[in-house]
Amino acid sequence: MARAQEIEIVAEMVANVMTVYVAPGDTVAPGDTVVLLESMKMEIPVVSEHGGTVTGLWVGPGDVVQDGDVLLSLGA
């Protein structure tokens, strides 16, 4: 049996993590906001382009992320 494809959602800029809206095991639909980032006093919602189940959560509120850092993983 083939393992489900894993999708990584990454930060697209240096930012502070303000809010995480999902937890491991949660189901995410395309278009769902999964994390809220803050950069240069602007709030930036991170929206999932794919659906799936959260298999890994790698950030929490107060964390600082860099461009390309993995925020969470989805099992498709």
Secondary structure, DSSP 8 states (H G I E B T S, - for coil): -----EEEEE-SSSEEEEEE---TT-EE-TT-EEEEEEETTEEEEEE-SS-EEEEEE---TT-EE-TT-EEEEEE-
